[in-house]
Amino acid sequence: DTGVSQNPRHKITKRGQNVTFRCDPISEHNRLYWYRQTLGQGPEFLTYFQNEAQLEKSRLLSDRFSAERPKGSFSTLEIQRTEQGDSAMYLCASSRSRDRGWGYTFGSGTRLTVV
Amino acid sequence: AQKVTQAQTEISVVEKEDVTLDCVYETRDTTYYLFWYKQPPSGELVFLIRRNSFDEQNEISGRYSWNFQKSTSSFNFTITASQVVDSAVYFCALRSRQPMTTDSWGKLQFGAGTQVVVTP
């Protein structure tokens, strides 16, 4: 069990470019979550997968954002036509559905800077 | 809608002092979970404690203790005899325990966080 892994740790991109982040959850965890954290704020929920099914999406997830979890393993979060307001830490977390109520295990996040 | 308020932006203490972090929450759910997380400079959110809404027994775990008062919707957290390694941002979070009856199932609602600075 190596924890939740996120890549890359840091990403600097020019406005208008597309970026993709990857999250590898703990292997036996069937639930996967994406959160966004801006400076000085707590994380905000973006989306949630149970296995490969995307069950919930926040209103924060605009049309430029898309998340996938093929085969119910790793997940990718893509942002198209990045804007400066997309600059934030993107956190991934995973859990097991049978561990009802337990806190998730979070990854270390991907810090995105849009210049 | 759910809401978590952490009114303290930053707390500075000298090592060995106790630190109490305040958390007030709002929810229409009758059952829910409350959490405290720690975020050190490395960025990873570390789970500290969890409390069920139907269990108001307050506990101590090592140097951590918490005071859950359902009547006032508060879930305060105390670090006893603080150490420099306790320096971090601490987040209070709320999660619904009622699947299919609320749109907040499965996700954590975080407060804005409290920065704790412990100096030697």
Chai-1 contact restraints between the chains, C-beta under 6 A:
chainA,res_idxA,chainB,res_idxB,connection_type,confidence,min_distance_angstrom,max_distance_angstrom,comment,restraint_id
A,Q41,B,A112,contact,1.0,0.0,6.0,A-B,restraint_1
A,G42,B,F91,contact,1.0,0.0,6.0,A-B,restraint_2
A,G42,B,F110,contact,1.0,0.0,6.0,A-B,restraint_3
A,G42,B,G111,contact,1.0,0.0,6.0,A-B,restraint_4
A,G42,B,A112,contact,1.0,0.0,6.0,A-B,restraint_5
A,G42,B,G113,contact,1.0,0.0,6.0,A-B,restraint_6
A,P43,B,F110,contact,1.0,0.0,6.0,A-B,restraint_7
A,F45,B,K107,contact,1.0,0.0,6.0,A-B,restraint_8
A,Y48,B,G106,contact,1.0,0.0,6.0,A-B,restraint_9
A,G101,B,Y33,contact,1.0,0.0,6.0,A-B,restraint_10
A,G103,B,F35,contact,1.0,0.0,6.0,A-B,restraint_11
A,G103,B,F47,contact,1.0,0.0,6.0,A-B,restraint_12
A,G103,B,R50,contact,1.0,0.0,6.0,A-B,restraint_13
A,F106,B,E44,contact,1.0,0.0,6.0,A-B,restraint_14
A,F106,B,L45,contact,1.0,0.0,6.0,A-B,restraint_15
A,S108,B,G43,contact,1.0,0.0,6.0,A-B,restraint_16
A,S108,B,E44,contact,1.0,0.0,6.0,A-B,restraint_17
A,G109,B,G43,contact,1.0,0.0,6.0,A-B,restraint_18
